[in-house]
Amino acid sequence: MLTIKTLSAALLLSISYYSHAVGSYIDTPTQKASELVKKYTLTNDEADKKEALEGLRSLSTQNPNNVNVIRIYSNVLSSAGDYSQAITLLHKFNQQHINPSLMLNECMLKDRMGDYDLLCYKNVITLKRSENAHDIDYLMALFLTEDENFEKEKEAYIKWRQNKEDLDAFNRGKSALLNDLFPDLK
C-alpha cells in the first residue's frame, strides 16, 4: 500500500505535470507554482522545502485571483498537514470567486478540523446543480451532508462511468473519508 507521503507526492507531481502539459495555456504564475511544487515534492532537504513553500506563499500573495496558484498552494499546504493555513487561503479566495471545487476543499478541510459547515457544502451543491455538473465533487458534497439524493445521484453517475474506483471513497463513511484525504501529519 502506498504511504501518505507517496500519495501526496503523486498528487503534487500530477498537478505539476498537468500544468506543464498544457503549458501554452498556463500563465507565468501558474508555471512558477508548478516548478515550485515540483521542487517541494522531489527534495528531501527541509531548507529546500521551506524555500519552495515560501515561494508558493509569495506567489499566492502576488496573485490572489489566480485559481491555479491558489489550488496548487492549498494542496501543498494540505499535503504538509497545515490545514488551518490551507483553510485561510481557500476562504479568502472563495469570498471573492466562485469555484465549487475550491469551495468543496475548504468545506472538507473545515469539516476535518471539527468545524462542520453545512451551509458551505450546500453552497457547493447549489453551484454544481446550477452548472448541471453532476461530477465527483457534487457527489462528495452530497455524501458529506448526508443528502437524501446521494444514492440516486451516485447511481446516475455510475451509468456514465467506466472506471468506478473513485466511488470507493464512499464505502467507509464520512469520518474515514476525511481522515484518508487529510490525515494527521503533525
Disulfide bonds with the S-S distance in Angstrom:
Cys107-Cys120 2.02
